[in-house]
Amino acid sequence: MFFIRLNKARMQFVNYFTMIIIISAIGSNRIIGDGDRLPWHIPSEYNQFLEHIKGQNTLMGRRSFELFHHDQVPKRILVVSRTLNSDRATVFPSVSEALAYSKQFSEDLFVCGGQAIYEESIPHADYMYLSYIMGEHQGNVFFPEFDEEEWTVEKQEEHKDFVFVIYQRKN
């Protein structure tokens, strides 16, 4: 998204072209979670996730924030919740309000889940960074289906326990 913000006090224009990027690890059958935990333990994949979000903005739901906030290294954490109070995150009642708020910053926005946040964010995303986890895993939280015809594979990397794919939305 490209926009111009006028800073009236300084009378200067600030131009930002930021990306909305979905980032997730996905197991078989689109599994992304098992209750309040990940269904796998793959440190190399998790470290890659942390490297991608480092210094950027992140958007997630309350449960994802409660699970992962101790490891978070982004510049800003945006959380969608009706109940959370936190001094580590800016809380919004809806995904649309969080997305609108994120546009005032120059950093990209990484959407980190959970399921409902992904469902609402995918239509707005420019990229998806998906790690496809190998093996069978049990879970009850799922990554939403998406139309692969709307996306181009920009990059694919084979790792020992997962395949990392970057998708770019076709225009």
GROMACS elastic network, one bead per residue, 0.5 to 0.9 nm:
[ bonds ]
;  ai    aj funct       b0    kb
    1    16     6  0.77585   500
    1    17     6  0.54330   500
    1    18     6  0.57212   500
    1    19     6  0.65503   500
    1    20     6  0.83126   500
    1   103     6  0.79099   500
    1   126     6  0.87865   500
    2    15     6  0.72376   500
    2    16     6  0.57314   500
    2    18     6  0.69473   500
    2   103     6  0.86861   500
    3    14     6  0.83747   500
    3    15     6  0.60971   500
    3    16     6  0.59485   500
    3    17     6  0.69916   500
    3   103     6  0.80427   500
    3   104     6  0.88447   500
    4    13     6  0.63671   500
    4    14     6  0.57386   500
    4    16     6  0.68487   500
    5    12     6  0.84623   500
    5    13     6  0.58228   500
    5    14     6  0.53710   500
    5    15     6  0.67961   500
    5    16     6  0.84646   500
    5   104     6  0.78093   500
    6     9     6  0.88593   500
    6    10     6  0.86100   500
    6    11     6  0.66604   500
    6    12     6  0.60560   500
    6    14     6  0.66121   500
    7    10     6  0.56524   500
    7    11     6  0.53906   500
    7    12     6  0.55839   500
    7    13     6  0.63976   500
    7    14     6  0.75443   500
    8    12     6  0.72002   500
    8    13     6  0.89647   500
    9    12     6  0.82975   500
   10    13     6  0.88316   500
   15   106     6  0.82637   500
   16   103     6  0.78388   500
   16   104     6  0.78289   500
   16   105     6  0.72444   500
   16   106     6  0.53928   500
   16   107     6  0.85247   500
   17   103     6  0.87395   500
   17   106     6  0.70108   500
   17   107     6  0.87001   500
   17   108     6  0.84563   500
   18   103     6  0.73360   500
   18   105     6  0.79512   500
   18   106     6  0.60999   500
   18   107     6  0.62110   500
   18   109     6  0.73460   500
   19   107     6  0.80549   500
   19   109     6  0.62288   500
   19   110     6  0.82823   500
   19   125     6  0.74201   500
   19   126     6  0.59450   500
   19   127     6  0.74577   500
   20    99     6  0.86613   500
   20   108     6  0.61445   500
   20   110     6  0.60896   500
   20   111     6  0.72306   500
   20   121     6  0.84394   500
   20   122     6  0.89294   500
   20   124     6  0.69984   500
   20   126     6  0.54282   500
   20   127     6  0.66258   500
   20   128     6  0.85376   500
   21   108     6  0.73625   500
   21   109     6  0.60480   500
   21   111     6  0.60003   500
   21   112     6  0.88289   500
   21   122     6  0.86729   500
   21   124     6  0.89703   500
   21   125     6  0.56494   500
   21   126     6  0.60171   500
   21   128     6  0.53721   500
   21   129     6  0.69999   500
   22   109     6  0.84195   500
   22   110     6  0.57620   500
   22   112     6  0.65547   500
   22   113     6  0.82102   500
   22   118     6  0.72976   500
   22   121     6  0.76676   500
   22   122     6  0.70049   500
   22   125     6  0.65407   500
   22   126     6  0.82197   500
   22   127     6  0.63242   500
   22   129     6  0.60061   500
   22   130     6  0.77776   500
   23    49     6  0.76487   500
   23    52     6  0.87708   500
   23   110     6  0.63654   500
   23   111     6  0.59639   500
   23   112     6  0.55351   500
   23   113     6  0.78970   500
   23   127     6  0.86229   500
   23   128     6  0.58374   500
   23   130     6  0.57666   500
   23   131     6  0.81592   500
   24    32     6  0.75100   500
   24    49     6  0.80900   500
   24   111     6  0.83683   500
   24   112     6  0.63571   500
   24   113     6  0.73259   500
   24   128     6  0.81291   500
   24   129     6  0.65612   500
   24   130     6  0.51272   500
   24   131     6  0.62826   500
   24   132     6  0.86159   500
   24   143     6  0.81981   500
   25    31     6  0.85183   500
   25    32     6  0.63066   500
   25    45     6  0.79523   500
   25    46     6  0.85861   500
   25    49     6  0.87148   500
   25   129     6  0.85601   500
   25   130     6  0.57572   500
   25   132     6  0.59597   500
   25   133     6  0.65735   500
   25   143     6  0.89242   500
   25   162     6  0.87311   500
   25   164     6  0.87290   500
   26    29     6  0.82069   500
   26    30     6  0.54424   500
   26    31     6  0.55614   500
   26    32     6  0.50919   500
   26    33     6  0.86008   500
   26   130     6  0.69497   500
   26   131     6  0.59967   500
   26   133     6  0.57441   500
   26   142     6  0.81027   500
   26   143     6  0.69406   500
   27    30     6  0.54722   500
   27    32     6  0.62403   500
   27    33     6  0.87543   500
   27    39     6  0.82711   500
   27    40     6  0.86489   500
   27   131     6  0.84437   500
   27   132     6  0.59345   500
   27   134     6  0.67770   500
   27   135     6  0.75470   500
   27   136     6  0.72759   500
   27   137     6  0.65176   500
   27   138     6  0.86308   500
   27   139     6  0.88594   500
   27   142     6  0.88751   500
   28    31     6  0.59691   500
   28    32     6  0.89575   500
   28   132     6  0.79186   500
   28   133     6  0.72416   500
   28   134     6  0.74715   500
   28   135     6  0.72220   500
   28   136     6  0.61470   500
   28   137     6  0.67463   500
   28   138     6  0.86126   500
   29   142     6  0.78352   500
   29   143     6  0.87409   500
   30   132     6  0.87712   500
   30   141     6  0.84174   500
   30   142     6  0.52923   500
   30   143     6  0.51388   500
   30   144     6  0.73692   500
   30   145     6  0.79230   500
   31    34     6  0.79860   500
   31    39     6  0.82306   500
   31   137     6  0.76628   500
   31   138     6  0.74599   500
   31   139     6  0.58115   500
   31   140     6  0.69276   500
   31   141     6  0.58432   500
   31   143     6  0.62240   500
   32    38     6  0.68248   500
   32    39     6  0.74291   500
   32   113     6  0.88812   500
   32   114     6  0.80327   500
   32   115     6  0.79837   500
   32   139     6  0.71641   500
   32   140     6  0.79937   500
   32   141     6  0.55746   500
   32   142     6  0.51712   500
   32   143     6  0.60062   500
   33    36     6  0.70613   500
   33    37     6  0.59121   500
   33    39     6  0.57756   500
   33    40     6  0.88416   500
   33   114     6  0.83740   500
   33   115     6  0.89207   500
   33   138     6  0.82972   500
   33   139     6  0.54037   500
   33   140     6  0.62037   500
   33   142     6  0.68100   500
   33   143     6  0.89641   500
   34    37     6  0.54246   500
   34    38     6  0.58736   500
   34    39     6  0.55274   500
   34   138     6  0.67460   500
   34   140     6  0.51899   500
   34   141     6  0.61064   500
   35    38     6  0.80487   500
   35    39     6  0.88552   500
   35   139     6  0.71360   500
   35   140     6  0.64354   500
   35   141     6  0.70900   500
   36    63     6  0.73209   500
   36    64     6  0.82392   500
   36    67     6  0.70775   500
   37    40     6  0.86053   500
   37    67     6  0.72669   500
   38    41     6  0.73079   500
   38   139     6  0.83187   500
   39   137     6  0.60600   500
   39   138     6  0.63946   500
   39   139     6  0.63797   500
   40   133     6  0.84095   500
   40   137     6  0.71950   500
   41    45     6  0.87823   500
   41    46     6  0.83622   500
   42    45     6  0.55744   500
   42    46     6  0.63895   500
   42    47     6  0.87449   500
   42   133     6  0.88183   500
   42   161     6  0.73201   500
   42   162     6  0.87426   500
   43    46     6  0.50381   500
   43    47     6  0.59453   500
   43    48     6  0.84868   500
   44    47     6  0.51533   500
   44    48     6  0.62192   500
   44    49     6  0.87243   500
   44   159     6  0.89700   500
   44   161     6  0.87206   500
   45    48     6  0.50755   500
   45    49     6  0.63272   500
   45    50     6  0.88098   500
   45   131     6  0.74471   500
   45   133     6  0.88794   500
   45   159     6  0.88029   500
   45   161     6  0.82403   500
   45   162     6  0.74895   500
   45   164     6  0.86988   500
   46    50     6  0.63228   500
   46    51     6  0.87196   500
   47    50     6  0.50289   500
   47    51     6  0.62271   500
   47    52     6  0.87408   500
   48    51     6  0.50875   500
   48    52     6  0.63521   500
   48    53     6  0.89095   500
   49    52     6  0.52545   500
   49    53     6  0.65088   500
   49    54     6  0.86782   500
   50    53     6  0.53594   500
   50    54     6  0.59899   500
   50    71     6  0.78443   500
   50    72     6  0.71161   500
   50    73     6  0.68846   500
   50    74     6  0.83625   500
   51    54     6  0.52282   500
   51    55     6  0.87750   500
   51    73     6  0.84298   500
   52    55     6  0.84632   500
   52    56     6  0.79792   500
   52   110     6  0.84131   500
   53    56     6  0.52735   500
   53    57     6  0.70683   500
   53    58     6  0.69948   500
   53    72     6  0.80782   500
   53    73     6  0.68280   500
   53    74     6  0.54855   500
   53    75     6  0.84576   500
   53   108     6  0.88800   500
   53   109     6  0.84792   500
   53   110     6  0.65576   500
   54    57     6  0.83172   500
   54    72     6  0.79067   500
   54    73     6  0.50274   500
   54    75     6  0.70949   500
   55    73     6  0.65888   500
   55    76     6  0.79594   500
   55   107     6  0.77817   500
   56    73     6  0.82757   500
   56    75     6  0.51417   500
   56    76     6  0.68518   500
   56    77     6  0.88710   500
   56   106     6  0.89329   500
   56   107     6  0.52655   500
   56   108     6  0.57403   500
   56   109     6  0.64474   500
   56   110     6  0.72443   500
   57    74     6  0.55851   500
   57    75     6  0.54983   500
   57    77     6  0.59480   500
   57    78     6  0.74219   500
   57   102     6  0.77069   500
   57   105     6  0.85546   500
   57   107     6  0.62042   500
   57   108     6  0.60990   500
   57   110     6  0.61112   500
   57   111     6  0.85948   500
   58    74     6  0.65112   500
   58    75     6  0.80088   500
   58    76     6  0.63031   500
   58    78     6  0.58823   500
   58    79     6  0.82259   500
   58   108     6  0.83193   500
   58   109     6  0.53946   500
   58   111     6  0.57217   500
   58   112     6  0.66971   500
   59    65     6  0.89374   500
   59    76     6  0.86609   500
   59    77     6  0.61451   500
   59    79     6  0.56822   500
   59    80     6  0.75889   500
   59    95     6  0.84237   500
   59    98     6  0.75086   500
   59    99     6  0.83152   500
   59   102     6  0.89882   500
   59   109     6  0.68921   500
   59   110     6  0.61728   500
   59   112     6  0.59879   500
   59   113     6  0.75187   500
   59   117     6  0.82747   500
   60    63     6  0.82083   500
   60    64     6  0.61073   500
   60    65     6  0.63418   500
   60    77     6  0.78882   500
   60    78     6  0.64918   500
   60    79     6  0.50566   500
   60    80     6  0.63361   500
   60    95     6  0.88670   500
   60   110     6  0.86754   500
   60   111     6  0.60281   500
   60   112     6  0.51711   500
   60   113     6  0.50215   500
   60   114     6  0.65514   500
   60   117     6  0.65182   500
   60   118     6  0.86139   500
   61    64     6  0.54637   500
   61    65     6  0.62375   500
   61    66     6  0.87715   500
   61    78     6  0.84593   500
   61    79     6  0.53230   500
   61    81     6  0.63718   500
   61    95     6  0.89564   500
   61   112     6  0.81392   500
   61   113     6  0.62088   500
   61   114     6  0.59297   500
   61   115     6  0.87061   500
   61   116     6  0.79885   500
   61   117     6  0.62890   500
   62    65     6  0.50424   500
   62    66     6  0.61525   500
   62    67     6  0.86437   500
   62    79     6  0.60694   500
   62    80     6  0.62068   500
   62    81     6  0.55430   500
   62    82     6  0.86753   500
   62    83     6  0.82901   500
   62    84     6  0.67490   500
   62    91     6  0.89744   500
   62   114     6  0.85829   500
   63    66     6  0.51044   500
   63    67     6  0.62061   500
   63    68     6  0.86560   500
   63    81     6  0.89859   500
   63   113     6  0.88889   500
   63   114     6  0.74845   500
   64    67     6  0.51094   500
   64    68     6  0.60442   500
   64    69     6  0.78635   500
   64    79     6  0.88479   500
   64   112     6  0.75952   500
   64   113     6  0.63938   500
   64   114     6  0.60853   500
   65    68     6  0.53335   500
   65    69     6  0.50910   500
   65    70     6  0.86862   500
   65    72     6  0.87836   500
   65    77     6  0.85743   500
   65    79     6  0.70411   500
   65    89     6  0.87676   500
   65   112     6  0.89992   500
   65   113     6  0.89608   500
   66    69     6  0.58421   500
   66    70     6  0.82381   500
   67    70     6  0.78251   500
   68    71     6  0.56737   500
   68    72     6  0.64354   500
   69    72     6  0.50109   500
   69    73     6  0.85809   500
   69    77     6  0.87344   500
   69    88     6  0.82724   500
   70    73     6  0.87385   500
   72    77     6  0.82712   500
   73    76     6  0.85279   500
   73    77     6  0.89751   500
   74    77     6  0.66355   500
   75   107     6  0.83149   500
   76    88     6  0.83873   500
   76    89     6  0.70260   500
   76    90     6  0.78587   500
   77    88     6  0.71140   500
   77    90     6  0.63122   500
   77    91     6  0.85614   500
   78    89     6  0.56314   500
   78    91     6  0.59108   500
   78    92     6  0.73056   500
   78    98     6  0.66413   500
   78   102     6  0.83216   500
   79    84     6  0.83320   500
   79    89     6  0.64511   500
   79    90     6  0.61692   500
   79    92     6  0.61149   500
   79    93     6  0.84922   500
   79    94     6  0.89058   500
   79    95     6  0.85908   500
   79    98     6  0.76626   500
   80    84     6  0.84896   500
   80    90     6  0.86497   500
   80    91     6  0.57724   500
   80    93     6  0.55276   500
   80    94     6  0.56780   500
   80    95     6  0.62502   500
   80    97     6  0.88921   500
   80    98     6  0.72454   500
   80   117     6  0.80148   500
   81    84     6  0.57681   500
   81    85     6  0.88999   500
   81    91     6  0.63915   500
   81    92     6  0.61216   500
   81    93     6  0.54604   500
   81    94     6  0.73931   500
   82    91     6  0.82415   500
   82    92     6  0.75574   500
   82    93     6  0.55766   500
   82    94     6  0.86069   500
   83    93     6  0.89946   500
   84    91     6  0.71371   500
   85    89     6  0.82952   500
   85    90     6  0.87929   500
   85    91     6  0.74494   500
   86    89     6  0.56357   500
   86    90     6  0.74729   500
   86    91     6  0.77702   500
   87    90     6  0.76779   500
   90    98     6  0.87852   500
   91    98     6  0.80322   500
   92    95     6  0.73402   500
   92    96     6  0.89134   500
   92    97     6  0.64264   500
   92    98     6  0.58442   500
   93    96     6  0.87702   500
   93    97     6  0.72009   500
   93    98     6  0.80608   500
   94    97     6  0.54033   500
   94    98     6  0.64585   500
   94    99     6  0.87700   500
   95    98     6  0.50723   500
   95    99     6  0.60760   500
   95   100     6  0.85657   500
   95   117     6  0.68543   500
   95   120     6  0.68629   500
   95   121     6  0.72920   500
   96    99     6  0.51220   500
   96   100     6  0.61636   500
   96   101     6  0.86155   500
   96   120     6  0.82945   500
   96   121     6  0.84978   500
   97   100     6  0.51212   500
   97   101     6  0.61572   500
   97   102     6  0.86721   500
   98   101     6  0.50891   500
   98   102     6  0.62012   500
   98   103     6  0.89784   500
   99   102     6  0.51803   500
   99   103     6  0.67584   500
   99   109     6  0.83992   500
   99   121     6  0.85621   500
   99   124     6  0.88807   500
  100   103     6  0.55884   500
  100   104     6  0.79397   500
  101   104     6  0.61994   500
  101   105     6  0.82844   500
  102   105     6  0.58821   500
  102   106     6  0.86405   500
  102   107     6  0.85200   500
  102   108     6  0.84820   500
  102   109     6  0.70299   500
  103   106     6  0.75678   500
  103   107     6  0.88377   500
  103   108     6  0.89580   500
  103   109     6  0.87780   500
  105   108     6  0.80299   500
  111   114     6  0.88201   500
  111   117     6  0.76786   500
  111   118     6  0.71210   500
  111   121     6  0.74034   500
  111   122     6  0.89896   500
  111   125     6  0.87986   500
  112   117     6  0.80597   500
  112   118     6  0.76860   500
  113   116     6  0.73454   500
  113   117     6  0.53816   500
  113   118     6  0.55053   500
  113   119     6  0.89478   500
  113   143     6  0.86473   500
  114   117     6  0.54189   500
  114   118     6  0.61789   500
  114   119     6  0.86956   500
  114   141     6  0.78536   500
  114   142     6  0.83383   500
  114   143     6  0.80380   500
  115   118     6  0.52163   500
  115   119     6  0.62199   500
  115   120     6  0.88674   500
  115   141     6  0.64747   500
  115   142     6  0.59528   500
  115   143     6  0.57633   500
  115   144     6  0.68358   500
  116   119     6  0.50172   500
  116   120     6  0.63871   500
  116   121     6  0.85839   500
  116   143     6  0.88978   500
  116   144     6  0.84965   500
  117   120     6  0.53487   500
  117   121     6  0.60312   500
  117   122     6  0.85766   500
  118   121     6  0.50064   500
  118   122     6  0.58156   500
  118   143     6  0.71393   500
  118   144     6  0.69304   500
  119   122     6  0.59062   500
  119   123     6  0.79638   500
  119   143     6  0.79510   500
  119   144     6  0.59123   500
  119   145     6  0.86070   500
  120   123     6  0.68193   500
  120   124     6  0.80299   500
  121   124     6  0.54148   500
  121   125     6  0.62918   500
  122   125     6  0.50585   500
  122   126     6  0.84523   500
  122   127     6  0.89427   500
  122   128     6  0.84096   500
  122   144     6  0.86610   500
  122   146     6  0.79795   500
  123   126     6  0.87074   500
  125   128     6  0.72175   500
  125   168     6  0.87487   500
  125   169     6  0.74807   500
  126   167     6  0.84713   500
  126   168     6  0.60403   500
  126   169     6  0.53785   500
  126   170     6  0.86152   500
  127   151     6  0.84143   500
  127   166     6  0.69489   500
  127   167     6  0.54330   500
  127   169     6  0.60047   500
  128   151     6  0.89257   500
  128   165     6  0.79373   500
  128   166     6  0.57017   500
  128   167     6  0.50235   500
  128   168     6  0.66386   500
  128   169     6  0.82760   500
  129   164     6  0.72086   500
  129   165     6  0.59076   500
  129   167     6  0.65050   500
  130   163     6  0.81675   500
  130   164     6  0.57861   500
  130   165     6  0.52900   500
  130   166     6  0.63994   500
  130   167     6  0.79764   500
  131   162     6  0.60940   500
  131   163     6  0.55278   500
  131   165     6  0.62682   500
  131   166     6  0.87720   500
  132   161     6  0.86334   500
  132   162     6  0.52969   500
  132   163     6  0.50850   500
  132   164     6  0.62765   500
  132   165     6  0.77852   500
  133   136     6  0.86563   500
  133   137     6  0.89550   500
  133   161     6  0.62010   500
  133   163     6  0.67057   500
  133   164     6  0.87173   500
  134   137     6  0.88015   500
  134   160     6  0.86220   500
  134   161     6  0.55213   500
  134   162     6  0.53369   500
  134   163     6  0.77702   500
  135   161     6  0.81132   500
  135   162     6  0.89729   500
  139   142     6  0.78161   500
  142   145     6  0.88668   500
  143   146     6  0.89934   500
  146   149     6  0.87694   500
  146   150     6  0.83199   500
  147   150     6  0.57346   500
  147   151     6  0.75028   500
  148   151     6  0.52873   500
  148   152     6  0.77248   500
  149   152     6  0.76975   500
  149   170     6  0.83218   500
  150   168     6  0.85602   500
  150   169     6  0.58889   500
  150   170     6  0.55311   500
  150   171     6  0.82241   500
  151   167     6  0.58377   500
  151   168     6  0.54459   500
  151   170     6  0.52931   500
  151   171     6  0.89398   500
  152   166     6  0.84257   500
  152   167     6  0.54038   500
  152   168     6  0.52260   500
  152   169     6  0.62862   500
  152   170     6  0.63266   500
  153   156     6  0.72763   500
  153   165     6  0.69367   500
  153   166     6  0.59468   500
  153   168     6  0.64387   500
  153   169     6  0.89679   500
  154   165     6  0.75655   500
  154   166     6  0.54443   500
  154   167     6  0.55569   500
  154   168     6  0.63197   500
  155   164     6  0.79563   500
  155   165     6  0.56482   500
  155   166     6  0.51082   500
  155   167     6  0.73010   500
  156   163     6  0.69934   500
  156   164     6  0.56280   500
  156   166     6  0.65109   500
  157   162     6  0.86192   500
  157   163     6  0.56900   500
  157   164     6  0.50797   500
  157   165     6  0.65173   500
  158   161     6  0.84100   500
  158   162     6  0.66321   500
  158   164     6  0.65252   500
  158   165     6  0.88905   500
  159   162     6  0.51995   500
  159   163     6  0.56531   500
  159   164     6  0.74971   500
  160   163     6  0.81039   500
